[in-house]
């Protein structure tokens, strides 16, 4: 009738490379969308044109910082 699920690999201690890559992509996209969105809203309400690019740059820098902090140990 039903099959029993196979147990996870015994030697596996953390996420695979594919999962790490998807997490890194999520960090980058989230930073760009969040800080870029804040910049866009600031440009809209303050009638400026420099907050969107500044927000995108700040989001990318913040994302890269978090990625290096989390995955940069190498161990």
GUMAR-483242 format. One record per residue: x, y, z of N, C-alpha, C in turn; residue in one letter. Coordinates in nm, 3 decimals, m for minus. Example, Ala and Ser with C-alpha at 12.3 -4.5 7.8 and 13.67 -1.06 7.14 Angstrom:
// residues 2
n_x 1.319; n_y m0.569; n_z 0.780; ca_x 1.230; ca_y m0.450; ca_z 0.780; c_x 1.320; c_y m0.330; c_z 0.780; type a .
n_x 1.285; n_y m0.225; n_z 0.708; ca_x 1.367; ca_y m0.106; ca_z 0.714; c_x 1.290; c_y 0.003; c_z 0.787; type s .
***
This chain:
// residues 75
n_x 0.083; n_y m0.118; n_z 0.000; ca_x 0.000; ca_y 0.000; ca_z 0.000; c_x 0.088; c_y 0.125; c_z 0.000; type x .
n_x 0.137; n_y 0.165; n_z 0.118; ca_x 0.218; ca_y 0.286; ca_z 0.124; c_x 0.365; c_y 0.250; c_z 0.136; type x .
n_x 0.444; n_y 0.337; n_z 0.092; ca_x 0.588; ca_y 0.315; ca_z 0.104; c_x 0.641; c_y 0.402; c_z 0.216; type x .
n_x 0.741; n_y 0.351; n_z 0.281; ca_x 0.801; ca_y 0.428; ca_z 0.389; c_x 0.899; c_y 0.528; c_z 0.329; type x .
n_x 0.901; n_y 0.650; n_z 0.381; ca_x 0.995; ca_y 0.748; ca_z 0.327; c_x 1.138; c_y 0.709; c_z 0.360; type x .
n_x 1.227; n_y 0.744; n_z 0.270; ca_x 1.367; ca_y 0.713; ca_z 0.293; c_x 1.424; c_y 0.812; c_z 0.394; type x .
n_x 1.509; n_y 0.765; n_z 0.483; ca_x 1.566; ca_y 0.856; ca_z 0.584; c_x 1.664; c_y 0.952; c_z 0.517; type x .
n_x 1.681; n_y 1.071; n_z 0.575; ca_x 1.779; ca_y 1.164; ca_z 0.518; c_x 1.919; c_y 1.108; c_z 0.530; type x .
n_x 2.008; n_y 1.162; n_z 0.451; ca_x 2.147; ca_y 1.115; ca_z 0.453; c_x 2.206; c_y 1.133; c_z 0.592; type x .
n_x 2.282; n_y 1.035; n_z 0.636; ca_x 2.338; ca_y 1.037; ca_z 0.771; c_x 2.449; c_y 1.141; c_z 0.785; type x .
n_x 2.532; n_y 1.160; n_z 0.682; ca_x 2.647; ca_y 1.248; ca_z 0.693; c_x 2.614; c_y 1.395; c_z 0.667; type x .
n_x 2.493; n_y 1.425; n_z 0.638; ca_x 2.455; ca_y 1.561; ca_z 0.601; c_x 2.436; c_y 1.646; c_z 0.726; type x .
n_x 2.511; n_y 1.755; n_z 0.736; ca_x 2.502; ca_y 1.838; ca_z 0.855; c_x 2.436; c_y 1.973; c_z 0.829; type x .
n_x 2.430; n_y 2.015; n_z 0.706; ca_x 2.374; ca_y 2.146; ca_z 0.677; c_x 2.312; c_y 2.150; c_z 0.538; type x .
n_x 2.276; n_y 2.269; n_z 0.494; ca_x 2.213; ca_y 2.280; ca_z 0.363; c_x 2.310; c_y 2.244; c_z 0.251; type x .
n_x 2.255; n_y 2.205; n_z 0.139; ca_x 2.337; ca_y 2.172; ca_z 0.023; c_x 2.379; c_y 2.299; c_z m0.048; type x .
n_x 2.464; n_y 2.285; n_z m0.149; ca_x 2.509; ca_y 2.400; ca_z m0.225; c_x 2.394; c_y 2.471; c_z m0.295; type x .
n_x 2.298; n_y 2.395; n_z m0.344; ca_x 2.183; ca_y 2.455; ca_z m0.412; c_x 2.103; c_y 2.540; c_z m0.315; type x .
n_x 2.083; n_y 2.493; n_z m0.195; ca_x 2.008; ca_y 2.570; ca_z m0.095; c_x 2.084; c_y 2.695; c_z m0.053; type x .
n_x 2.217; n_y 2.684; n_z m0.043; ca_x 2.298; ca_y 2.801; ca_z m0.011; c_x 2.287; c_y 2.905; c_z m0.122; type x .
n_x 2.291; n_y 2.861; n_z m0.246; ca_x 2.280; ca_y 2.953; ca_z m0.358; c_x 2.146; c_y 3.024; c_z m0.361; type x .
n_x 2.041; n_y 2.951; n_z m0.331; ca_x 1.908; ca_y 3.013; ca_z m0.328; c_x 1.896; c_y 3.112; c_z m0.213; type x .
n_x 1.960; n_y 3.083; n_z m0.100; ca_x 1.958; ca_y 3.176; ca_z 0.013; c_x 2.035; c_y 3.303; c_z m0.021; type x .
n_x 2.148; n_y 3.290; n_z m0.089; ca_x 2.226; ca_y 3.407; ca_z m0.129; c_x 2.145; c_y 3.493; c_z m0.226; type x .
n_x 2.080; n_y 3.429; n_z m0.322; ca_x 1.996; ca_y 3.502; ca_z m0.416; c_x 1.882; c_y 3.573; c_z m0.345; type x .
n_x 1.823; n_y 3.508; n_z m0.246; ca_x 1.714; ca_y 3.568; ca_z m0.170; c_x 1.764; c_y 3.690; c_z m0.091; type x .
n_x 1.884; n_y 3.681; n_z m0.032; ca_x 1.941; ca_y 3.796; ca_z 0.039; c_x 1.958; c_y 3.915; c_z m0.055; type x .
n_x 2.013; n_y 3.890; n_z m0.173; ca_x 2.038; ca_y 3.998; ca_z m0.267; c_x 1.908; c_y 4.061; c_z m0.314; type x .
n_x 1.813; n_y 3.978; n_z m0.354; ca_x 1.685; ca_y 4.032; ca_z m0.402; c_x 1.610; c_y 4.106; c_z m0.292; type x .
n_x 1.611; n_y 4.052; n_z m0.172; ca_x 1.539; ca_y 4.117; ca_z m0.061; c_x 1.600; c_y 4.253; c_z m0.030; type x .
n_x 1.733; n_y 4.262; n_z m0.029; ca_x 1.798; ca_y 4.390; ca_z m0.003; c_x 1.768; c_y 4.493; c_z m0.109; type x .
n_x 1.776; n_y 4.450; n_z m0.236; ca_x 1.747; ca_y 4.543; ca_z m0.344; c_x 1.602; c_y 4.589; c_z m0.342; type x .
n_x 1.510; n_y 4.497; n_z m0.320; ca_x 1.368; ca_y 4.533; ca_z m0.320; c_x 1.333; c_y 4.620; c_z m0.201; type x .
n_x 1.382; n_y 4.585; n_z m0.082; ca_x 1.346; ca_y 4.661; ca_z 0.038; c_x 1.404; c_y 4.802; c_z 0.035; type x .
n_x 1.536; n_y 4.813; n_z 0.020; ca_x 1.598; ca_y 4.945; ca_z 0.023; c_x 1.568; c_y 5.025; c_z m0.104; type x .
n_x 1.557; n_y 4.957; n_z m0.217; ca_x 1.514; ca_y 5.027; ca_z m0.338; c_x 1.372; c_y 5.079; c_z m0.325; type x .
n_x 1.287; n_y 5.001; n_z m0.261; ca_x 1.149; ca_y 5.046; ca_z m0.237; c_x 1.145; c_y 5.165; c_z m0.143; type x .
n_x 1.228; n_y 5.162; n_z m0.039; ca_x 1.234; ca_y 5.278; ca_z 0.050; c_x 1.283; c_y 5.402; c_z m0.025; type x .
n_x 1.381; n_y 5.385; n_z m0.111; ca_x 1.430; ca_y 5.496; ca_z m0.190; c_x 1.326; c_y 5.549; c_z m0.286; type x .
n_x 1.250; n_y 5.458; n_z m0.348; ca_x 1.145; ca_y 5.499; ca_z m0.441; c_x 1.037; c_y 5.578; c_z m0.369; type x .
n_x 0.996; n_y 5.530; n_z m0.251; ca_x 0.895; ca_y 5.601; ca_z m0.173; c_x 0.948; c_y 5.738; c_z m0.130; type x .
n_x 1.075; n_y 5.742; n_z m0.088; ca_x 1.134; ca_y 5.870; ca_z m0.052; c_x 1.139; c_y 5.966; c_z m0.169; type x .
n_x 1.176; n_y 5.917; n_z m0.288; ca_x 1.177; ca_y 6.001; ca_z m0.407; c_x 1.038; c_y 6.053; c_z m0.440; type x .
n_x 0.939; n_y 5.967; n_z m0.425; ca_x 0.802; ca_y 6.004; ca_z m0.459; c_x 0.751; c_y 6.116; c_z m0.368; type x .
n_x 0.772; n_y 6.101; n_z m0.238; ca_x 0.716; ca_y 6.197; ca_z m0.144; c_x 0.802; c_y 6.322; c_z m0.125; type x .
n_x 0.932; n_y 6.310; n_z m0.145; ca_x 1.021; ca_y 6.425; ca_z m0.127; c_x 1.054; c_y 6.495; c_z m0.258; type x .
n_x 1.001; n_y 6.441; n_z m0.369; ca_x 1.021; ca_y 6.498; ca_z m0.503; c_x 1.170; c_y 6.513; c_z m0.535; type x .
n_x 1.243; n_y 6.405; n_z m0.513; ca_x 1.385; ca_y 6.400; ca_z m0.546; c_x 1.407; c_y 6.293; c_z m0.651; type x .
n_x 1.530; n_y 6.278; n_z m0.695; ca_x 1.558; ca_y 6.173; ca_z m0.793; c_x 1.682; c_y 6.092; c_z m0.758; type x .
n_x 1.736; n_y 6.107; n_z m0.638; ca_x 1.860; ca_y 6.037; ca_z m0.603; c_x 1.842; c_y 5.930; c_z m0.497; type x .
n_x 1.727; n_y 5.923; n_z m0.433; ca_x 1.710; ca_y 5.825; ca_z m0.326; c_x 1.693; c_y 5.682; c_z m0.377; type x .
n_x 1.632; n_y 5.665; n_z m0.493; ca_x 1.618; ca_y 5.529; ca_z m0.548; c_x 1.753; c_y 5.467; c_z m0.579; type x .
n_x 1.842; n_y 5.534; n_z m0.654; ca_x 1.975; ca_y 5.473; ca_z m0.676; c_x 2.053; c_y 5.453; c_z m0.546; type x .
n_x 2.041; n_y 5.548; n_z m0.453; ca_x 2.110; ca_y 5.533; ca_z m0.324; c_x 2.054; c_y 5.414; c_z m0.247; type x .
n_x 1.924; n_y 5.394; n_z m0.252; ca_x 1.862; ca_y 5.280; ca_z m0.185; c_x 1.903; c_y 5.148; c_z m0.246; type x .
n_x 1.913; n_y 5.143; n_z m0.379; ca_x 1.957; ca_y 5.020; ca_z m0.446; c_x 2.101; c_y 4.986; c_z m0.409; type x .
n_x 2.186; n_y 5.087; n_z m0.406; ca_x 2.326; ca_y 5.064; ca_z m0.368; c_x 2.335; c_y 5.020; c_z m0.222; type x .
n_x 2.261; n_y 5.088; n_z m0.134; ca_x 2.262; ca_y 5.052; ca_z 0.008; c_x 2.209; c_y 4.910; c_z 0.028; type x .
n_x 2.106; n_y 4.872; n_z m0.046; ca_x 2.051; ca_y 4.737; ca_z m0.035; c_x 2.149; c_y 4.632; c_z m0.081; type x .
n_x 2.221; n_y 4.658; n_z m0.189; ca_x 2.319; ca_y 4.562; ca_z m0.238; c_x 2.436; c_y 4.549; c_z m0.141; type x .
n_x 2.484; n_y 4.661; n_z m0.090; ca_x 2.596; ca_y 4.658; ca_z 0.005; c_x 2.555; c_y 4.584; c_z 0.132; type x .
n_x 2.436; n_y 4.613; n_z 0.182; ca_x 2.388; ca_y 4.547; ca_z 0.303; c_x 2.372; c_y 4.396; c_z 0.281; type x .
n_x 2.319; n_y 4.359; n_z 0.165; ca_x 2.302; ca_y 4.217; ca_z 0.134; c_x 2.437; c_y 4.146; c_z 0.126; type x .
n_x 2.533; n_y 4.208; n_z 0.060; ca_x 2.666; ca_y 4.148; ca_z 0.051; c_x 2.731; c_y 4.135; c_z 0.188; type x .
n_x 2.713; n_y 4.235; n_z 0.273; ca_x 2.765; ca_y 4.226; ca_z 0.409; c_x 2.705; c_y 4.106; c_z 0.483; type x .
n_x 2.574; n_y 4.091; n_z 0.475; ca_x 2.509; ca_y 3.979; ca_z 0.544; c_x 2.553; c_y 3.845; c_z 0.488; type x .
n_x 2.571; n_y 3.836; n_z 0.357; ca_x 2.614; ca_y 3.712; ca_z 0.294; c_x 2.755; c_y 3.676; c_z 0.341; type x .
n_x 2.845; n_y 3.775; n_z 0.341; ca_x 2.982; ca_y 3.748; ca_z 0.385; c_x 2.985; c_y 3.712; c_z 0.532; type x .
n_x 2.905; n_y 3.779; n_z 0.613; ca_x 2.900; ca_y 3.748; ca_z 0.755; c_x 2.849; c_y 3.606; c_z 0.781; type x .
n_x 2.752; n_y 3.562; n_z 0.704; ca_x 2.694; ca_y 3.430; ca_z 0.725; c_x 2.774; c_y 3.318; c_z 0.661; type x .
n_x 2.820; n_y 3.338; n_z 0.537; ca_x 2.883; ca_y 3.229; ca_z 0.464; c_x 3.033; c_y 3.246; c_z 0.447; type x .
n_x 3.092; n_y 3.352; n_z 0.499; ca_x 3.231; ca_y 3.380; ca_z 0.473; c_x 3.331; c_y 3.307; c_z 0.560; type x .
n_x 3.287; n_y 3.228; n_z 0.656; ca_x 3.381; ca_y 3.162; ca_z 0.745; c_x 3.462; c_y 3.054; c_z 0.675; type x .
n_x 3.405; n_y 2.987; n_z 0.577; ca_x 3.477; ca_y 2.886; ca_z 0.502; c_x 3.490; c_y 2.752; c_z 0.571; type x .
n_x 3.430; n_y 2.738; n_z 0.689; ca_x 3.441; ca_y 2.609; ca_z 0.758; c_x 3.310; c_y 2.537; c_z 0.757; type x .
***
